[in-house]
Amino acid sequence: MGNVDVFLGRRKEVLEEYIQFRKKIAESYPCVSDYLIFHKYKEKLERGERLILEKNEFPYDIDPGIRHYVLWDFRYIDDLKDYIRASNGYKGYTDNYKDKDKDKYKDKDKYKDKDKYKDKDSKEKKIGSWNERMVDYRQFLKKNISSQLNLECTLRINPPEWQSVPSIPHCHVFLRSKKNH
């Protein structure tokens, strides 16, 4: 499988499901990052897992023979939590977060290091450049997935303007069987 340097969209019905999913999350969480860290992957993160591969629930419109996954990178979870709290303007996560509670969490200045995440270069120093992360991701996938299952693997990190969860490093993983091609 070659380089994937094009915009990849979702089928209309998948996009509609995705929009509804995002609306549902917004009812209970201040951002998708919170949902992922404090709900969906909470148990895995508490067990110490930091690279989490999961089938994309809302896959791109690609060839049916290609499986679409997302590899989430939580290796800097403590910094991610601080970043998320600072950028969303609240002190900490609460299961009962609602829009009416936003005023309780205006103390953004508590996170004096929040500005270090605004600068792309500073963030890359902390989490590594795209190229450095791609090397790590490829090694993880080779060790855990592709070599054991005879799969071809292509990775894609979307440009920042296309990322729906920019605060958590992640990449899209496309897998297909080697024997079919």
Biotite code that builds the C-alpha atoms (Angstrom):
import biotite.structure as struc

atoms = struc.array([
    struc.Atom([0.000, 0.000, 0.000], chain_id="A", res_id=1, res_name="MET", atom_name="CA", element="C"),
    struc.Atom([1.416, 3.363, -0.933], chain_id="A", res_id=2, res_name="GLY", atom_name="CA", element="C"),
    struc.Atom([1.534, 6.786, 0.585], chain_id="A", res_id=3, res_name="ASN", atom_name="CA", element="C"),
    struc.Atom([-1.818, 8.243, 1.634], chain_id="A", res_id=4, res_name="VAL", atom_name="CA", element="C"),
    struc.Atom([-1.403, 11.997, 1.059], chain_id="A", res_id=5, res_name="ASP", atom_name="CA", element="C"),
    struc.Atom([-4.979, 12.782, 0.092], chain_id="A", res_id=6, res_name="VAL", atom_name="CA", element="C"),
    struc.Atom([-8.064, 13.869, 1.980], chain_id="A", res_id=7, res_name="PHE", atom_name="CA", element="C"),
    struc.Atom([-9.979, 10.822, 3.108], chain_id="A", res_id=8, res_name="LEU", atom_name="CA", element="C"),
    struc.Atom([-13.633, 11.340, 3.874], chain_id="A", res_id=9, res_name="GLY", atom_name="CA", element="C"),
    struc.Atom([-16.393, 9.226, 5.332], chain_id="A", res_id=10, res_name="ARG", atom_name="CA", element="C"),
    struc.Atom([-19.500, 7.922, 3.607], chain_id="A", res_id=11, res_name="ARG", atom_name="CA", element="C"),
    struc.Atom([-22.491, 10.149, 4.253], chain_id="A", res_id=12, res_name="LYS", atom_name="CA", element="C"),
    struc.Atom([-24.199, 7.736, 6.666], chain_id="A", res_id=13, res_name="GLU", atom_name="CA", element="C"),
    struc.Atom([-20.963, 7.186, 8.627], chain_id="A", res_id=14, res_name="VAL", atom_name="CA", element="C"),
    struc.Atom([-20.394, 10.940, 8.817], chain_id="A", res_id=15, res_name="LEU", atom_name="CA", element="C"),
    struc.Atom([-23.941, 11.448, 10.130], chain_id="A", res_id=16, res_name="GLU", atom_name="CA", element="C"),
    struc.Atom([-23.349, 8.788, 12.824], chain_id="A", res_id=17, res_name="GLU", atom_name="CA", element="C"),
    struc.Atom([-20.073, 10.478, 13.729], chain_id="A", res_id=18, res_name="TYR", atom_name="CA", element="C"),
    struc.Atom([-21.743, 13.882, 14.078], chain_id="A", res_id=19, res_name="ILE", atom_name="CA", element="C"),
    struc.Atom([-24.416, 12.381, 16.359], chain_id="A", res_id=20, res_name="GLN", atom_name="CA", element="C"),
    struc.Atom([-21.725, 10.649, 18.416], chain_id="A", res_id=21, res_name="PHE", atom_name="CA", element="C"),
    struc.Atom([-19.842, 13.945, 18.874], chain_id="A", res_id=22, res_name="ARG", atom_name="CA", element="C"),
    struc.Atom([-23.064, 15.679, 19.958], chain_id="A", res_id=23, res_name="LYS", atom_name="CA", element="C"),
    struc.Atom([-23.723, 12.944, 22.519], chain_id="A", res_id=24, res_name="LYS", atom_name="CA", element="C"),
    struc.Atom([-20.206, 13.273, 23.931], chain_id="A", res_id=25, res_name="ILE", atom_name="CA", element="C"),
    struc.Atom([-20.619, 17.056, 24.165], chain_id="A", res_id=26, res_name="ALA", atom_name="CA", element="C"),
    struc.Atom([-23.604, 16.529, 26.486], chain_id="A", res_id=27, res_name="GLU", atom_name="CA", element="C"),
    struc.Atom([-21.400, 14.919, 29.150], chain_id="A", res_id=28, res_name="SER", atom_name="CA", element="C"),
    struc.Atom([-17.791, 15.872, 28.426], chain_id="A", res_id=29, res_name="TYR", atom_name="CA", element="C"),
    struc.Atom([-16.132, 19.197, 27.719], chain_id="A", res_id=30, res_name="PRO", atom_name="CA", element="C"),
    struc.Atom([-14.157, 17.643, 24.850], chain_id="A", res_id=31, res_name="CYS", atom_name="CA", element="C"),
    struc.Atom([-13.519, 14.356, 23.071], chain_id="A", res_id=32, res_name="VAL", atom_name="CA", element="C"),
    struc.Atom([-10.103, 14.093, 24.745], chain_id="A", res_id=33, res_name="SER", atom_name="CA", element="C"),
    struc.Atom([-11.804, 13.877, 28.133], chain_id="A", res_id=34, res_name="ASP", atom_name="CA", element="C"),
    struc.Atom([-14.149, 11.199, 26.894], chain_id="A", res_id=35, res_name="TYR", atom_name="CA", element="C"),
    struc.Atom([-11.198, 9.131, 25.649], chain_id="A", res_id=36, res_name="LEU", atom_name="CA", element="C"),
    struc.Atom([-8.975, 9.600, 28.719], chain_id="A", res_id=37, res_name="ILE", atom_name="CA", element="C"),
    struc.Atom([-11.511, 9.550, 31.515], chain_id="A", res_id=38, res_name="PHE", atom_name="CA", element="C"),
    struc.Atom([-14.090, 7.139, 30.100], chain_id="A", res_id=39, res_name="HIS", atom_name="CA", element="C"),
    struc.Atom([-13.374, 5.041, 27.025], chain_id="A", res_id=40, res_name="LYS", atom_name="CA", element="C"),
    struc.Atom([-9.730, 4.177, 27.773], chain_id="A", res_id=41, res_name="TYR", atom_name="CA", element="C"),
    struc.Atom([-9.722, 4.795, 31.517], chain_id="A", res_id=42, res_name="LYS", atom_name="CA", element="C"),
    struc.Atom([-9.189, 1.151, 32.505], chain_id="A", res_id=43, res_name="GLU", atom_name="CA", element="C"),
    struc.Atom([-6.486, 0.554, 29.901], chain_id="A", res_id=44, res_name="LYS", atom_name="CA", element="C"),
    struc.Atom([-4.653, 3.704, 30.978], chain_id="A", res_id=45, res_name="LEU", atom_name="CA", element="C"),
    struc.Atom([-4.918, 2.696, 34.650], chain_id="A", res_id=46, res_name="GLU", atom_name="CA", element="C"),
    struc.Atom([-3.297, -0.646, 33.689], chain_id="A", res_id=47, res_name="ARG", atom_name="CA", element="C"),
    struc.Atom([-0.411, 1.287, 32.152], chain_id="A", res_id=48, res_name="GLY", atom_name="CA", element="C"),
    struc.Atom([-1.245, 0.855, 28.469], chain_id="A", res_id=49, res_name="GLU", atom_name="CA", element="C"),
    struc.Atom([0.009, 3.861, 26.526], chain_id="A", res_id=50, res_name="ARG", atom_name="CA", element="C"),
    struc.Atom([-0.300, 2.907, 22.844], chain_id="A", res_id=51, res_name="LEU", atom_name="CA", element="C"),
    struc.Atom([-3.851, 1.760, 22.175], chain_id="A", res_id=52, res_name="ILE", atom_name="CA", element="C"),
    struc.Atom([-4.901, 0.361, 18.807], chain_id="A", res_id=53, res_name="LEU", atom_name="CA", element="C"),
    struc.Atom([-8.606, 0.239, 18.078], chain_id="A", res_id=54, res_name="GLU", atom_name="CA", element="C"),
    struc.Atom([-10.777, -0.304, 15.053], chain_id="A", res_id=55, res_name="LYS", atom_name="CA", element="C"),
    struc.Atom([-12.048, 3.074, 13.859], chain_id="A", res_id=56, res_name="ASN", atom_name="CA", element="C"),
    struc.Atom([-15.727, 3.272, 14.788], chain_id="A", res_id=57, res_name="GLU", atom_name="CA", element="C"),
    struc.Atom([-16.299, 5.820, 12.013], chain_id="A", res_id=58, res_name="PHE", atom_name="CA", element="C"),
    struc.Atom([-13.972, 4.650, 9.230], chain_id="A", res_id=59, res_name="PRO", atom_name="CA", element="C"),
    struc.Atom([-13.014, 6.538, 6.124], chain_id="A", res_id=60, res_name="TYR", atom_name="CA", element="C"),
    struc.Atom([-14.606, 5.538, 2.847], chain_id="A", res_id=61, res_name="ASP", atom_name="CA", element="C"),
    struc.Atom([-11.912, 3.178, 1.617], chain_id="A", res_id=62, res_name="ILE", atom_name="CA", element="C"),
    struc.Atom([-11.669, -0.153, -0.190], chain_id="A", res_id=63, res_name="ASP", atom_name="CA", element="C"),
    struc.Atom([-13.645, -2.820, 1.713], chain_id="A", res_id=64, res_name="PRO", atom_name="CA", element="C"),
    struc.Atom([-10.541, -5.054, 1.792], chain_id="A", res_id=65, res_name="GLY", atom_name="CA", element="C"),
    struc.Atom([-8.709, -2.502, 3.943], chain_id="A", res_id=66, res_name="ILE", atom_name="CA", element="C"),
    struc.Atom([-9.333, -2.351, 7.687], chain_id="A", res_id=67, res_name="ARG", atom_name="CA", element="C"),
    struc.Atom([-9.161, 1.094, 9.323], chain_id="A", res_id=68, res_name="HIS", atom_name="CA", element="C"),
    struc.Atom([-7.814, 1.451, 12.874], chain_id="A", res_id=69, res_name="TYR", atom_name="CA", element="C"),
    struc.Atom([-6.646, 4.326, 15.052], chain_id="A", res_id=70, res_name="VAL", atom_name="CA", element="C"),
    struc.Atom([-3.499, 4.123, 17.157], chain_id="A", res_id=71, res_name="LEU", atom_name="CA", element="C"),
    struc.Atom([-3.809, 6.461, 20.159], chain_id="A", res_id=72, res_name="TRP", atom_name="CA", element="C"),
    struc.Atom([-0.601, 7.622, 21.828], chain_id="A", res_id=73, res_name="ASP", atom_name="CA", element="C"),
    struc.Atom([-1.011, 8.224, 25.564], chain_id="A", res_id=74, res_name="PHE", atom_name="CA", element="C"),
    struc.Atom([2.689, 8.018, 26.475], chain_id="A", res_id=75, res_name="ARG", atom_name="CA", element="C"),
    struc.Atom([2.551, 11.560, 27.827], chain_id="A", res_id=76, res_name="TYR", atom_name="CA", element="C"),
    struc.Atom([-0.737, 11.142, 29.670], chain_id="A", res_id=77, res_name="ILE", atom_name="CA", element="C"),
    struc.Atom([0.055, 13.471, 32.585], chain_id="A", res_id=78, res_name="ASP", atom_name="CA", element="C"),
    struc.Atom([1.012, 16.278, 30.225], chain_id="A", res_id=79, res_name="ASP", atom_name="CA", element="C"),
    struc.Atom([-2.053, 15.535, 28.108], chain_id="A", res_id=80, res_name="LEU", atom_name="CA", element="C"),
    struc.Atom([-4.334, 15.835, 31.122], chain_id="A", res_id=81, res_name="LYS", atom_name="CA", element="C"),
    struc.Atom([-2.802, 19.199, 32.043], chain_id="A", res_id=82, res_name="ASP", atom_name="CA", element="C"),
    struc.Atom([-3.035, 20.390, 28.459], chain_id="A", res_id=83, res_name="TYR", atom_name="CA", element="C"),
    struc.Atom([-6.666, 19.369, 28.128], chain_id="A", res_id=84, res_name="ILE", atom_name="CA", element="C"),
    struc.Atom([-7.601, 21.017, 31.410], chain_id="A", res_id=85, res_name="ARG", atom_name="CA", element="C"),
    struc.Atom([-5.754, 24.223, 30.514], chain_id="A", res_id=86, res_name="ALA", atom_name="CA", element="C"),
    struc.Atom([-7.120, 24.508, 27.003], chain_id="A", res_id=87, res_name="SER", atom_name="CA", element="C"),
    struc.Atom([-10.688, 23.833, 28.088], chain_id="A", res_id=88, res_name="ASN", atom_name="CA", element="C"),
    struc.Atom([-10.570, 26.091, 31.119], chain_id="A", res_id=89, res_name="GLY", atom_name="CA", element="C"),
    struc.Atom([-11.540, 23.786, 33.938], chain_id="A", res_id=90, res_name="TYR", atom_name="CA", element="C"),
    struc.Atom([-9.681, 22.430, 36.942], chain_id="A", res_id=91, res_name="LYS", atom_name="CA", element="C"),
    struc.Atom([-10.406, 18.782, 36.545], chain_id="A", res_id=92, res_name="GLY", atom_name="CA", element="C"),
    struc.Atom([-12.701, 16.214, 35.113], chain_id="A", res_id=93, res_name="TYR", atom_name="CA", element="C"),
    struc.Atom([-16.081, 15.561, 36.632], chain_id="A", res_id=94, res_name="THR", atom_name="CA", element="C"),
    struc.Atom([-18.546, 12.880, 35.586], chain_id="A", res_id=95, res_name="ASP", atom_name="CA", element="C"),
    struc.Atom([-21.324, 15.404, 35.929], chain_id="A", res_id=96, res_name="ASN", atom_name="CA", element="C"),
    struc.Atom([-19.792, 18.097, 33.738], chain_id="A", res_id=97, res_name="TYR", atom_name="CA", element="C"),
    struc.Atom([-22.454, 20.100, 31.921], chain_id="A", res_id=98, res_name="LYS", atom_name="CA", element="C"),
    struc.Atom([-22.410, 23.471, 30.195], chain_id="A", res_id=99, res_name="ASP", atom_name="CA", element="C"),
    struc.Atom([-23.885, 25.087, 33.300], chain_id="A", res_id=100, res_name="LYS", atom_name="CA", element="C"),
    struc.Atom([-20.766, 24.007, 35.229], chain_id="A", res_id=101, res_name="ASP", atom_name="CA", element="C"),
    struc.Atom([-18.300, 25.797, 32.949], chain_id="A", res_id=102, res_name="LYS", atom_name="CA", element="C"),
    struc.Atom([-18.101, 28.880, 35.196], chain_id="A", res_id=103, res_name="ASP", atom_name="CA", element="C"),
    struc.Atom([-16.761, 26.731, 38.032], chain_id="A", res_id=104, res_name="LYS", atom_name="CA", element="C"),
    struc.Atom([-13.687, 25.909, 35.956], chain_id="A", res_id=105, res_name="TYR", atom_name="CA", element="C"),
    struc.Atom([-12.429, 29.262, 34.711], chain_id="A", res_id=106, res_name="LYS", atom_name="CA", element="C"),
    struc.Atom([-9.087, 29.063, 36.525], chain_id="A", res_id=107, res_name="ASP", atom_name="CA", element="C"),
    struc.Atom([-6.967, 28.501, 33.407], chain_id="A", res_id=108, res_name="LYS", atom_name="CA", element="C"),
    struc.Atom([-4.013, 30.320, 34.984], chain_id="A", res_id=109, res_name="ASP", atom_name="CA", element="C"),
    struc.Atom([-3.603, 27.448, 37.423], chain_id="A", res_id=110, res_name="LYS", atom_name="CA", element="C"),
    struc.Atom([-1.892, 25.652, 34.559], chain_id="A", res_id=111, res_name="TYR", atom_name="CA", element="C"),
    struc.Atom([1.030, 27.996, 34.103], chain_id="A", res_id=112, res_name="LYS", atom_name="CA", element="C"),
    struc.Atom([2.648, 25.636, 31.594], chain_id="A", res_id=113, res_name="ASP", atom_name="CA", element="C"),
    struc.Atom([-0.350, 25.655, 29.281], chain_id="A", res_id=114, res_name="LYS", atom_name="CA", element="C"),
    struc.Atom([1.414, 27.965, 26.824], chain_id="A", res_id=115, res_name="ASP", atom_name="CA", element="C"),
    struc.Atom([4.089, 25.359, 26.133], chain_id="A", res_id=116, res_name="LYS", atom_name="CA", element="C"),
    struc.Atom([1.479, 23.439, 24.144], chain_id="A", res_id=117, res_name="TYR", atom_name="CA", element="C"),
    struc.Atom([0.448, 26.354, 21.941], chain_id="A", res_id=118, res_name="LYS", atom_name="CA", element="C"),
    struc.Atom([3.774, 26.345, 20.127], chain_id="A", res_id=119, res_name="ASP", atom_name="CA", element="C"),
    struc.Atom([4.091, 23.456, 17.666], chain_id="A", res_id=120, res_name="LYS", atom_name="CA", element="C"),
    struc.Atom([7.850, 23.245, 18.239], chain_id="A", res_id=121, res_name="ASP", atom_name="CA", element="C"),
    struc.Atom([7.429, 22.953, 22.022], chain_id="A", res_id=122, res_name="SER", atom_name="CA", element="C"),
    struc.Atom([4.813, 20.248, 21.643], chain_id="A", res_id=123, res_name="LYS", atom_name="CA", element="C"),
    struc.Atom([7.058, 18.318, 19.256], chain_id="A", res_id=124, res_name="GLU", atom_name="CA", element="C"),
    struc.Atom([9.926, 18.471, 21.746], chain_id="A", res_id=125, res_name="LYS", atom_name="CA", element="C"),
    struc.Atom([7.647, 16.769, 24.235], chain_id="A", res_id=126, res_name="LYS", atom_name="CA", element="C"),
    struc.Atom([5.912, 14.185, 22.045], chain_id="A", res_id=127, res_name="ILE", atom_name="CA", element="C"),
    struc.Atom([8.293, 13.985, 19.077], chain_id="A", res_id=128, res_name="GLY", atom_name="CA", element="C"),
    struc.Atom([7.912, 15.050, 15.480], chain_id="A", res_id=129, res_name="SER", atom_name="CA", element="C"),
    struc.Atom([5.524, 13.266, 13.149], chain_id="A", res_id=130, res_name="TRP", atom_name="CA", element="C"),
    struc.Atom([8.438, 11.344, 11.645], chain_id="A", res_id=131, res_name="ASN", atom_name="CA", element="C"),
    struc.Atom([9.736, 10.249, 15.056], chain_id="A", res_id=132, res_name="GLU", atom_name="CA", element="C"),
    struc.Atom([6.281, 9.122, 16.118], chain_id="A", res_id=133, res_name="ARG", atom_name="CA", element="C"),
    struc.Atom([5.749, 7.249, 12.832], chain_id="A", res_id=134, res_name="MET", atom_name="CA", element="C"),
    struc.Atom([8.908, 5.237, 13.499], chain_id="A", res_id=135, res_name="VAL", atom_name="CA", element="C"),
    struc.Atom([7.618, 4.374, 16.994], chain_id="A", res_id=136, res_name="ASP", atom_name="CA", element="C"),
    struc.Atom([4.178, 3.495, 15.651], chain_id="A", res_id=137, res_name="TYR", atom_name="CA", element="C"),
    struc.Atom([5.573, 1.285, 12.894], chain_id="A", res_id=138, res_name="ARG", atom_name="CA", element="C"),
    struc.Atom([7.724, -0.598, 15.409], chain_id="A", res_id=139, res_name="GLN", atom_name="CA", element="C"),
    struc.Atom([4.733, -1.073, 17.716], chain_id="A", res_id=140, res_name="PHE", atom_name="CA", element="C"),
    struc.Atom([2.547, -2.372, 14.885], chain_id="A", res_id=141, res_name="LEU", atom_name="CA", element="C"),
    struc.Atom([5.249, -4.621, 13.458], chain_id="A", res_id=142, res_name="LYS", atom_name="CA", element="C"),
    struc.Atom([5.813, -6.159, 16.869], chain_id="A", res_id=143, res_name="LYS", atom_name="CA", element="C"),
    struc.Atom([2.148, -6.522, 17.789], chain_id="A", res_id=144, res_name="ASN", atom_name="CA", element="C"),
    struc.Atom([0.157, -6.872, 14.584], chain_id="A", res_id=145, res_name="ILE", atom_name="CA", element="C"),
    struc.Atom([1.414, -6.954, 11.022], chain_id="A", res_id=146, res_name="SER", atom_name="CA", element="C"),
    struc.Atom([4.260, -9.478, 11.170], chain_id="A", res_id=147, res_name="SER", atom_name="CA", element="C"),
    struc.Atom([2.146, -12.004, 13.091], chain_id="A", res_id=148, res_name="GLN", atom_name="CA", element="C"),
    struc.Atom([-0.862, -11.761, 10.812], chain_id="A", res_id=149, res_name="LEU", atom_name="CA", element="C"),
    struc.Atom([0.830, -11.333, 7.405], chain_id="A", res_id=150, res_name="ASN", atom_name="CA", element="C"),
    struc.Atom([-0.651, -7.867, 6.885], chain_id="A", res_id=151, res_name="LEU", atom_name="CA", element="C"),
    struc.Atom([0.402, -4.840, 4.904], chain_id="A", res_id=152, res_name="GLU", atom_name="CA", element="C"),
    struc.Atom([0.267, -1.674, 6.940], chain_id="A", res_id=153, res_name="CYS", atom_name="CA", element="C"),
    struc.Atom([0.033, 2.008, 5.979], chain_id="A", res_id=154, res_name="THR", atom_name="CA", element="C"),
    struc.Atom([0.021, 4.790, 8.557], chain_id="A", res_id=155, res_name="LEU", atom_name="CA", element="C"),
    struc.Atom([-1.329, 8.291, 8.259], chain_id="A", res_id=156, res_name="ARG", atom_name="CA", element="C"),
    struc.Atom([-1.186, 11.249, 10.596], chain_id="A", res_id=157, res_name="ILE", atom_name="CA", element="C"),
    struc.Atom([-3.689, 13.819, 9.413], chain_id="A", res_id=158, res_name="ASN", atom_name="CA", element="C"),
    struc.Atom([-2.563, 17.428, 9.134], chain_id="A", res_id=159, res_name="PRO", atom_name="CA", element="C"),
    struc.Atom([-3.496, 19.415, 12.273], chain_id="A", res_id=160, res_name="PRO", atom_name="CA", element="C"),
    struc.Atom([-6.390, 21.187, 10.539], chain_id="A", res_id=161, res_name="GLU", atom_name="CA", element="C"),
    struc.Atom([-8.037, 17.809, 9.783], chain_id="A", res_id=162, res_name="TRP", atom_name="CA", element="C"),
    struc.Atom([-7.578, 16.261, 13.227], chain_id="A", res_id=163, res_name="GLN", atom_name="CA", element="C"),
    struc.Atom([-10.781, 15.865, 15.212], chain_id="A", res_id=164, res_name="SER", atom_name="CA", element="C"),
    struc.Atom([-8.814, 15.177, 18.421], chain_id="A", res_id=165, res_name="VAL", atom_name="CA", element="C"),
    struc.Atom([-5.662, 17.285, 18.051], chain_id="A", res_id=166, res_name="PRO", atom_name="CA", element="C"),
    struc.Atom([-4.741, 17.201, 21.743], chain_id="A", res_id=167, res_name="SER", atom_name="CA", element="C"),
    struc.Atom([-3.979, 13.453, 21.742], chain_id="A", res_id=168, res_name="ILE", atom_name="CA", element="C"),
    struc.Atom([-1.334, 12.225, 19.320], chain_id="A", res_id=169, res_name="PRO", atom_name="CA", element="C"),
    struc.Atom([-2.744, 9.498, 17.105], chain_id="A", res_id=170, res_name="HIS", atom_name="CA", element="C"),
    struc.Atom([-2.472, 8.036, 13.642], chain_id="A", res_id=171, res_name="CYS", atom_name="CA", element="C"),
    struc.Atom([-4.729, 6.162, 11.292], chain_id="A", res_id=172, res_name="HIS", atom_name="CA", element="C"),
    struc.Atom([-3.688, 2.609, 10.539], chain_id="A", res_id=173, res_name="VAL", atom_name="CA", element="C"),
    struc.Atom([-4.782, 0.865, 7.354], chain_id="A", res_id=174, res_name="PHE", atom_name="CA", element="C"),
    struc.Atom([-4.317, -2.910, 7.206], chain_id="A", res_id=175, res_name="LEU", atom_name="CA", element="C"),
    struc.Atom([-4.917, -5.452, 4.472], chain_id="A", res_id=176, res_name="ARG", atom_name="CA", element="C"),
    struc.Atom([-3.863, -9.018, 3.886], chain_id="A", res_id=177, res_name="SER", atom_name="CA", element="C"),
    struc.Atom([-0.624, -9.470, 1.926], chain_id="A", res_id=178, res_name="LYS", atom_name="CA", element="C"),
    struc.Atom([-1.888, -12.575, 0.180], chain_id="A", res_id=179, res_name="LYS", atom_name="CA", element="C"),
    struc.Atom([-4.702, -10.700, -1.625], chain_id="A", res_id=180, res_name="ASN", atom_name="CA", element="C"),
    struc.Atom([-2.342, -8.327, -3.458], chain_id="A", res_id=181, res_name="HIS", atom_name="CA", element="C"),
])
